[in-house]
Amino acid sequence: METNERIFLRVVEAGSLKAAAEQLGTDPSSVSRKIAALEERLGVKLLQRSTRRSAPTEAGQHYYDGMRRLVDEQSALEAHVAHETDTPRGLLRVTAPNNIGDEHVAPVLISMVEMYPDLKVELILTGEAQDMSEKGIDVAICIGHLPDSNLICRKLIEVPVVLLASKKYLKGRPVPKKPSDLPGHDFLFFTRMQRDDPLDFIGPAGPESVKVAEKFIVNSASVIRKLNREGLGISIGTRWAFRDLIESGELVQLMPDYQLEPYPLYATYVSTAFVPAKIRRFVDLMAEYTSVAFKEHL
């Protein structure tokens, strides 16, 4: 029988006492007693139990996140010391922006699940940066410049960025041909940082910088697509995120002779002495994927 701590991890990841008991080849009452003993030792309730599902309490979630990392590090250390093949296993929790996660991260995770039967995956798609330690996240896929942190950051690719507007927006307005034409136009921003920072271009005459004003700020690529189509303003984004609208003619790229600074795409994870195989393998596969398939969408 596994330790009470590892049984607790199994219950959280399986979703119920019954499912965890089936994995362990025992009965739910035995698993329940082990969890109760752990709660008694810690002096805190770890699980909210019901007949069909067991979910961690707030304290239980904190304990799960920390214990999951410790167990993964222990497994990685033992494999390293024993010189054994370190195969990805356990739960891999990945977060990524919505528009990148569904199209570019999910295929990599699907291939990993097919390659490694003992691996489980949770993909969290979000428009906001996540606290990796607090949320128990193994790897975060991030686009754009990162703040200083103690995370390990592996750059995957540089993503070209373009200005896009709909024909509806441009109707009756002068089409901008150079950076100095942009002030006075409405912009759709993903973050406040985009609003606060000037746009830096490299053009035929060299570097140029210009400050523009927002019409709308929303941290959702799908909403920005909608605002673009409705003619609410000019957006700053990657061609692959809008390629269907560009190909259909709904959106047009502005100022093609001027290049904006590209957005770097990173895989980030917490620095530890021994990085679990599931993290190393996922980051390696993301690097392979972006070096080939991702470029086809640029």
C-alpha positions in Angstrom: 0.0 0.0 0.0 1.3 3.5 -0.8 1.8 6.1 1.9 -1.1 8.2 3.1 0.4 11.2 1.4 0.5 9.5 -2.0 -3.0 8.1 -1.5 -4.2 11.6 -1.0 -2.6 12.7 -4.3 -4.3 9.8 -6.0 -7.7 10.8 -4.6 -7.3 14.4 -5.8 -6.2 13.4 -9.3 -8.7 10.6 -9.6 -11.6 12.8 -8.4 -13.1 10.4 -5.9 -12.3 7.8 -3.2 -13.9 5.1 -5.3 -11.8 5.9 -8.4 -8.6 6.0 -6.3 -9.5 2.7 -4.6 -9.9 1.1 -8.0 -6.5 2.3 -9.1 -5.0 0.9 -5.9 -6.8 -2.4 -6.0 -8.5 -1.8 -2.7 -11.8 -0.7 -1.3 -13.0 2.9 -0.8 -13.3 2.5 3.0 -9.6 1.6 3.2 -8.7 4.8 1.2 -11.1 6.8 3.4 -9.4 5.6 6.6 -5.9 6.5 5.2 -7.1 10.0 4.3 -8.7 10.4 7.7 -5.4 9.4 9.4 -3.5 12.0 7.3 -6.0 14.7 8.2 -5.8 13.8 11.9 -2.0 14.0 11.8 -2.0 17.4 10.1 -5.0 18.7 12.1 -6.8 20.0 9.1 -9.5 18.8 6.7 -8.1 18.0 3.3 -11.1 16.7 1.4 -14.7 17.6 0.9 -16.2 14.2 0.5 -19.4 13.2 -1.3 -20.8 9.9 -2.7 -19.6 10.7 -6.2 -16.7 13.1 -5.9 -14.0 14.2 -3.4 -12.6 17.7 -3.9 -9.7 19.3 -2.0 -10.5 22.0 0.5 -8.5 25.2 0.3 -5.9 23.7 2.7 -6.1 20.5 0.8 -5.3 22.2 -2.5 -2.2 23.9 -0.9 -1.1 20.6 0.5 -1.7 18.8 -2.8 0.3 21.4 -4.8 3.3 21.2 -2.4 3.2 17.4 -2.0 2.8 16.9 -5.8 6.0 18.8 -6.4 7.9 17.0 -3.6 6.8 13.6 -5.0 7.8 14.5 -8.5 11.2 15.8 -7.4 11.7 12.6 -5.3 10.9 10.4 -8.3 13.2 12.4 -10.5 16.0 12.2 -7.9 15.6 8.5 -7.5 15.7 7.9 -11.2 18.8 10.0 -11.5 20.6 8.3 -8.7 19.7 4.8 -10.0 20.5 5.7 -13.6 17.1 4.5 -14.6 15.1 5.6 -17.7 13.1 8.5 -16.4 9.7 8.1 -18.2 7.0 10.8 -17.9 4.3 9.8 -15.5 1.8 11.4 -13.1 -0.2 14.6 -13.6 1.3 17.3 -15.9 -0.4 20.7 -15.4 0.1 23.2 -18.2 -1.2 26.7 -18.6 -1.3 28.6 -21.9 -3.0 31.6 -23.5 -6.4 30.6 -25.0 -5.4 31.2 -28.7 -2.1 29.4 -28.4 -3.2 26.5 -26.1 -6.0 25.1 -28.2 -4.1 25.1 -31.5 -0.5 24.7 -30.6 -0.2 23.2 -27.0 -3.0 20.7 -27.1 -1.6 18.7 -30.0 1.7 18.3 -28.1 0.0 17.1 -25.0 -2.2 14.7 -26.9 0.9 13.1 -28.4 2.4 12.8 -25.0 -0.6 11.0 -23.6 -0.5 8.6 -26.5 3.3 8.0 -25.9 3.2 7.7 -22.1 0.3 5.6 -20.7 1.1 6.6 -17.1 0.8 10.3 -17.9 -2.2 12.4 -17.2 -2.7 16.0 -18.4 -4.5 19.1 -17.2 -4.4 22.0 -19.7 -5.5 25.4 -18.3 -6.4 27.9 -21.0 -6.4 31.5 -19.7 -5.9 35.1 -20.7 -4.0 35.9 -17.5 -0.6 35.0 -16.1 -0.9 32.4 -13.3 1.1 32.0 -10.1 2.7 28.7 -10.9 3.7 27.8 -7.3 0.3 28.7 -5.8 -1.7 27.0 -8.6 0.5 23.9 -8.7 1.3 24.5 -12.4 4.2 22.5 -13.9 4.8 24.5 -17.1 3.4 27.8 -18.4 3.5 28.7 -22.1 3.9 32.5 -22.3 4.1 35.0 -25.2 5.7 38.4 -24.9 8.5 39.7 -22.7 8.6 38.2 -19.2 9.2 39.9 -15.9 12.3 39.0 -13.9 11.6 35.8 -11.8 13.2 32.7 -10.5 11.5 30.6 -13.2 13.5 28.7 -15.9 12.5 30.2 -19.2 13.2 28.4 -22.5 12.5 30.5 -25.6 10.7 28.4 -28.2 10.4 30.8 -31.1 10.1 34.5 -32.1 6.6 35.2 -33.4 6.2 38.1 -35.9 3.6 40.7 -35.0 1.5 42.8 -37.5 -1.1 45.5 -37.4 -4.5 44.4 -38.6 -7.7 46.3 -39.4 -11.0 45.5 -41.0 -12.2 47.1 -44.2 -15.2 48.3 -42.2 -12.9 50.2 -39.9 -10.8 51.7 -42.7 -13.9 52.8 -44.7 -13.9 56.6 -44.6 -10.5 56.7 -42.8 -7.1 57.4 -44.3 -5.2 54.1 -44.5 -2.0 54.5 -42.4 1.2 54.1 -44.5 3.8 54.9 -42.0 4.1 55.1 -38.1 3.5 58.8 -38.0 0.0 58.2 -39.5 -1.1 56.0 -36.5 -1.8 58.7 -33.8 -5.5 59.4 -34.0 -6.5 55.9 -34.9 -8.3 53.6 -32.4 -6.4 50.6 -31.1 -7.5 47.3 -29.6 -5.1 46.2 -26.9 -4.7 42.8 -25.1 -3.0 44.3 -22.1 -2.4 47.7 -20.4 1.3 47.2 -21.2 0.5 47.5 -24.9 -1.3 50.7 -24.2 1.5 52.2 -22.1 4.4 51.3 -24.3 5.2 53.0 -27.7 5.1 50.9 -30.9 8.7 50.4 -32.1 9.1 49.8 -35.8 12.0 49.0 -38.2 11.2 50.5 -41.5 12.9 51.6 -44.8 14.5 54.6 -43.0 15.5 52.7 -39.8 13.9 52.6 -36.3 10.8 54.6 -35.6 8.7 54.9 -32.5 5.2 56.2 -32.0 2.6 56.4 -29.2 -1.0 55.4 -29.9 -4.2 55.4 -28.0 -6.6 52.6 -27.0 -10.2 52.2 -27.9 -10.6 48.9 -26.1 -8.5 46.7 -23.8 -9.5 43.1 -23.4 -7.4 40.0 -22.5 -9.2 37.7 -24.9 -8.0 37.0 -28.5 -11.4 35.8 -29.5 -13.0 39.1 -28.3 -10.3 41.1 -30.1 -11.1 39.2 -33.3 -14.7 40.1 -32.9 -13.9 43.8 -32.3 -11.6 43.7 -35.3 -14.4 42.4 -37.5 -16.9 44.9 -36.2 -14.5 47.8 -37.2 -13.8 49.0 -33.6 -10.1 49.6 -34.2 -6.6 48.3 -35.2 -5.2 45.3 -33.4 -1.6 44.2 -32.8 -1.2 40.5 -33.2 0.3 37.4 -34.9 -0.7 36.5 -38.4 -1.5 32.9 -37.4 -4.1 34.1 -34.9 -6.0 36.0 -37.6 -5.0 34.1 -40.7 -8.5 33.0 -41.6 -9.8 36.5 -41.5 -6.8 37.7 -43.5 -7.3 35.0 -46.1 -11.0 35.8 -46.4 -10.3 39.5 -46.9 -12.1 40.6 -43.7 -8.9 41.9 -42.2 -6.0 43.5 -43.9 -2.4 43.9 -42.8 -1.3 47.6 -42.4 2.1 49.0 -43.2 3.7 45.8 -44.5 7.0 47.7 -45.1 7.4 48.3 -41.3 8.2 45.5 -38.9 7.2 45.5 -35.2 9.4 43.8 -32.6 8.4 40.1 -32.6 6.8 38.4 -29.5 9.0 35.7 -28.0 7.2 32.5 -27.1 8.5 30.8 -23.9 8.0 27.6 -21.9 8.6 28.4 -18.2 8.8 26.2 -15.2 9.9 26.4 -11.6 13.6 25.8 -10.9 14.3 22.7 -8.9 17.4 20.5 -8.4 15.8 17.6 -10.4 13.3 18.5 -13.1 10.7 15.7 -13.6 10.7 13.8 -16.9 7.2 14.9 -17.7 8.3 18.6 -17.7 11.6 18.0 -19.6 9.9 15.9 -22.2 7.0 18.4 -22.7 9.3 21.3 -23.1 11.5 19.4 -25.6 8.4 18.4 -27.6 7.1 22.0 -27.6 10.5 23.2 -28.9 10.4 20.5 -31.7 6.8 21.4 -32.6 7.4 25.2 -32.7 10.5 24.8 -34.8 8.5 23.0 -37.5 4.8 23.1 -37.4 4.3 26.5 -35.7 6.3 28.3 -38.5 3.7 27.1 -41.0 1.2 29.3 -39.4 3.3 32.5 -39.3 
